[in-house]
């Protein structure tokens, strides 16, 4: 009798939790990590840094709604003149631009090849 009660409870728990877990969003971090490799980034994958750089391109896309800008902003693992142009149009403050330059060096794995907006203090 006790055994059948435990089985019933187990079945009910299973029926409750399986749909709940399947309804949860997929692992967003894995999507970003695969995007890191798709962009042929050769540096160190740092979730926070990559997310911030990626967000710049997302914000730039949201401003213009032009898919080519979104793609060009991310080109060469954020090492394109378009990323710098997005920083300009988004009015990113100089201190943050400096931090983003450091992020690019780490994520990209090489020195930055393009000119970013001058840092004003």
ZICORQUI-V412754 format. One record per helix or strand. SS is the DSSP state (~ for helix, > for strand). FROM is the first residue (numbers start at 0). LEN is the number of residues. If there is no record, write none. Layout:
# ZICORQUI-V412754
<<SS;FROM;LEN> <SS;FROM;LEN>>
This chain:
# ZICORQUI-V412754
<<~;1;22> <~;27;11> <~;46;18> <~;66;12> <~;80;9> <~;93;15>>
